[in-house]
Amino acid sequence: MTDMLNWIDVGPVEGIPLQGARTLQTRTDRIAIFRTLDQQVFALLDRCPHKDGPLAQGIVHGHFVTCPLHNMVFSLETGQAQGPDDGCAAKVEVKIIEGSVHVGLTPSQMGKRHEG
């Protein structure tokens, strides 16, 4: 799947708050890009599958994010809901190249973008 992606440079790793997130608006989706305390970077669609909560506004702890609307916890590595909750926030491919974050966008996501 990664060979069908268009890799977009969204800026330096340091541009993402530690234990926080920033967003990238694509033509079809808003992507939340997270940086954990151990300097790992992950990306998920910025939409909780339960109530469309903005995951980028959630609390990042370890390699997890808690939805700000109803405390559903998602793995940043897989997007899977944790504990008794069921669901999955779509994972977005991300890689670091020379200190810069690159997000893998599908052809449908390509187009005008706005970074926030």
N, C-alpha and C positions, 0 to 999 in steps of 0.2 A: 504494500500500500504506500509506503513512504516514497517509492520511486514515481508515483503519480502526483506527488505534492509539489506545490510551488513554495519554495522557502523564502520567507520575507524577513529581512533584518529589522527588528523593532527597537534596537538600541542596546546600550551597555547593560550588563547584569545589574550594576549599581543603580540603574534607573528604576528598578523595581524595589519598593520598600522591603526591608528585612521583616520577615513574618507578616508580609502584606501582599498586595497585588496591584496590578494596573490592568487596564483593559485595552483591547484592540477591536475596533469595529470593522468588520468585513462587510462585503456586499449583502450577505445573508445572515450573519451571526455576530454576536459580541463574544469575544474570547477573554477569559480571565487568565492572566499570567502571574503565577505565584513564585515568591522566593522564600525558602524556609531558613530557619536559624542556622542550619548546617550548609547554607549556600547552594542548595539544590533548587532547580527551576522546573516548574511544572505548568501545564496549561490545560484548562477545561473550558467547555462552553460555559459562559457566565449565566447559567440558568439552572436552578434547582429543578429536578424533574417533578417534585411534589407540588410546589406552588409558584414556580418560576422566579424564586428568590434570586437576587443578585449575589452570586457566590463570591465575587471580588470584594464585596463589603462584609464578608464573613470573617470569623476569627481563625487565623492560621495557627495550628499547634502541631508540632512534629511534622509529619507528612500528611496531615489532614486539614480540612477546612470545615467549619461549622456554619451552616446556612443561617443568615441573620433573621430570617422570618420565623423559623420554628425549630431551630437547633438540630436539624438533621446533619449528620457527620458523613463526609465523603473522603475517600482516599484520594490524595493528589496523584498518586502513582497510577491508579486504575480507574478512578471515577466512581467506584462502587460505594454504595451506602454501607455504613458500618452498624454493627449491633443488630437490634431488632428491626431496624428500618430496611426497606426494600426499594431499590431503584438504582439508577446509574446516571451520573453527569457525564456527558460525552467527553472523552479524552481527546486532546489535541496534541499532535506531535510537536516537540520543541527540542532544540539542541543549541549548544553554546559553541560558537566559533570565534576564537581569538577574543574572548571576553564580551562578545556581542550575542544577544539572544535572537535566535531565528525560529520562527513559527512556520509549521507546514500547513499551508492552506490548500483546500481542494479547489478544482477549477470553478465550482459554483460560488465559492467564497471570495474569489478574486474580484477585484474592482476597487472602487473608491473605499478608502479606509481612513479612520480617524483614531489616533492613539490618545489614550487618556490616563 
